[in-house]
Amino acid sequence: MTGANTGIGRVTALALARRGYRLILVGRSAQKTQPVLDEIAHISQAGPNHFVPVELDDLDSVRRCLRQILALDLPLHVLVNNAGIAGLRGQTKQSYEMAFGVNHLGPFLLTQGLLNRLQSSSPSRIINVSSRAHWMARSIPWELLQSPTRSLSGIPEYAVSKLCNILFTKSLAKRLKHTEISCFALHPGVVATDIWRSVPALLRPLLRLRPMLSPEEGAATSLHCIENAAADQSGLYFAQCRPASISPLAAQPALADRLWHFSEQACSA
């Protein structure tokens, strides 16, 4: 699981530990993740849990992370791509727009590198935490994906990255149709977590115009997709623990294929 040190990820990790899962927590900071590992140790006897460092804005870091995960030589039944950013402007180490790189490209490479292990451990699941913000995206601006964030808030770019999460999930489900790997995308709800910490201070009051869910409430749909969604629902997008509608753009197979090929080329460079 990525991004398990805080918010939805932390709540999801603790819930899985209580249910007997052995966990590999992937994130930027060992120091910030250690308290979660300590909590898990108090509530679970499933075996040693692990931290593996990664910087999702650096594809070389993702490759190092993959080597360390695979070297643990553990079965892998669930991959939860939970980590994400909103409002952080700039470019990744490989010069991709920041939200696109962290929210889509890094998880794309991580998932690709773990597919063989997921297959050998099947039945298994891939969970991609997306957002209903994907409805805000009007296109994928291909010509801007290798440029710094253009908008002041970073929210339009965030919307594009969340659209990519759904398109990626649909592509995975299509390609893994004859395997025992199921793939799900989800909207956790508008949750009060650290993901909003990079939104410019002047815009943060707008986030409070409507009530936000607690991380516990936000983790419910992730847990549903991990344990209760039917395998024949692979490729669907969930909200409030049930299948939900997606934007017309997210339903375009040609767009999903173009994103897949773009991402493959980006990750092979």
N, C-alpha and C positions, 0 to 999 in steps of 0.2 A: 504494500500500500504506500502510495506517495502522499506526502502532506499530512502525516498522522500526529504531528506534534501539537496541533491546536485545532479548535473549531470542530467541524463535522468529522474530519479525519480522526481526531482524538477520540471522539465519542464512538465512532464506528469501530476503531481498533479495540477499545475497551469492551464493547459489546461482543465482538468476535472472540476476544480472549475469554470472556465469561462462558461462551458457547463451546470452548475447547479448541479453538484454532491456535496453531502456532504461527507466529507473525514475523515477517520481515518488513521493517519500517524503513522507508526510503525518504531521505530529506536532506536539506542543506546543512543542518546543524545537529551534531551529536549532543551538544550541551542542551539544546532545547528539546530534543527528543528523549533524553534520558529520564526525565520525570514520568513520561508515559510508559517507558519500559519498566520503571520501578512500580508504577501502578499495576501494570499487567502481571508482574511477578507476584504481587500480593493476592491477585484474584484468580490466577491460573497456574496449574501444574502441568501444562501441556508440553513443557520442555523449554530449552533456552530459546529466547526470541532474539532477533538480530536487528542492528541498525546498519544501513549501507548508505554512504554519502552520495549525493548527486546534486548537480546544478543543472536544472532543466533548460537553462538558457545557454548551455554549452553541450553540443552533441558529443564532444570528446569525453566530457564528464559522464554522459549517459552511457557511453561505451565502457568506461571503466566500471561504472555501476553494474552493468550487465555481467561483466567478467566476475565481479565479486559475488553477485547473486548466484550465478551458475556454479561458482566454486564451492558454495555451501553444500551443493549436491543434495538438495531437499526437494521433495515433491512440491508442485505448485498447482493448487486447485482454484485459487481466486487471485486475479490481479485487479486492484482498485486504483485507477488513475484519478485520484482525488485532488491532488495539488493544483493550484491555479492562482493567477494574479488578475487584478482588475485595476486599471488606472495607472499602472506603472509604464512610463513612457521610455522609449529608447530602442535599442537593437540588441540582439543576442550576440554571443561571441562569434557566430558565423554570419552576422549581419542581416538576420531576419527581424522583421518587426516584433517587438518584445512579446506582446500578448499571443500572437500567432506562434512564436517560437516556444514559449513556455507552456501554453495551454494546449497546443496541438502537436508541434513538431517533436518536442522532447518526448511526450508520451507515445507518439507514433513509433519512434525508434525504440523506445523501451519495450513496447508491446511486441514489435516485430522480433526483437531479440529474445523474447521469452516464449514465443509461440511453440517451439519444439518442446520445451519443458512443460508447458500447459497441455500439449497434446499427449505427452507420455504420462501425465498425471491425470488425464481425463477420466470421468467428466469434470470439466472445469469451466470457469466463467471469467469474462472480462467486463469490468464495470467502468464506464466513462462518465464522470460527473460533468454534465453540461449545464445548460440554463435556458429558461424561457426567453432570456435576452437574445437568443438566436433569431427570434422573430424580428428584431430590429435590423438585422443585416439585410441589405438590399442586393448584395452581390459579394463575391470574393474579389477584391481588387488586386488581381494578380500582379499588376505593374507596381504595386506599393508594398508587396510582401517582403521585399528586400530593401526597404527604406525605413528610416526612423518613424516612430509613431507620429502621425500628422495632427490628430485632434488634441485639444487642450485637456480633455477629461480622460482620454483613453478608452471611453466606453464604446464608441463605434468599433474600435479594433477588438475590444473584448467580445462584442456581439459576433463579429466574424469568427473569432476563435471558437466560440461556443457552437456556432453553425458547423464548423469543421469537426467538432467532437461528434456530432450526430451523423454527418456524412461519413466519417471514419468508421463509426459503429456499424452503419449500414453496409459499408464495403467489407468490413470484417465478417459480418454475418453471411454475406453472399459468398465470400471466398472460403469460409469454414463450414459451409452448409452440410457437408458430408462428414464432418468430424463430430466429436462430442464436446466441442467448445462452444458455449453460448455467449453472446455479446449483448450488452444492454447500455443504453444511454439514459440519463435521468436529469430532471430538474429537482434540486433539493428543496426549493422554496427560497424566498429572500431571507437570508439568514444573517444574524448579527455575528460576524466572525472577522478575523484579521484580513480576509481577502480584500476588504475595502480600504485598507490602511494607506494605499498609494493614491487613492482618489484625491485630487486637489482639495485643500481644506475648505475653500469657498463653496465647493459643490457638495460637501458631506451633509449639510442640513437637508438637502433634497432627498437623501437616502432615508431620512427619518419621517418623511411625509406619510408613509404607510407603515403599519406594524411589521416588525421583523420577527421571524421565528427564532427560537433558541437553537443552539447546535444539536441538542437532543432531538428536537422536532425535525431539524433538517437532515439528520442521519437516517431517519425512518425509511426513506425511499431507497437509499443505498443498501440498507440491510434487507429490505424486501427483495431487491434485485439479486442480492447475493444468495439468499436462502429460499425465497418463495416464488419468484417469477418462474413460469413454466419454460422449459427448454425450447418449446415451439414458438415462444414469443421472442426468440433471438432476433436482434436487429431493431426492436421497438424502443421507443422513447417513453419513459415513465415520469409521472408526477403524482404526488400524493398516493404513492404505492399502487398505481394502476396505469395502464397505457394511456397516453395523452396524444393530442394532435401535434403535428409539427408544421412548420411554415412550408409553403409551396416550394421555396428554394431548397429546403432540407430534404425534399422528396424527389429531387432530380437525379436519376442514376448517372446521367452524363457528367453532372457536376461532381458527384462523388468519385467517379472514375478519374476525372481530371485532377482532383485533389490528391487521390492516391498516387498517381504517376508523378505529380509535382513533388510530393513528400518523399517518395522513393528516391528521386533524383537528388533532392536536397540532402537526404541522409546518406547517400552514397558518395557525396563529393568529398 
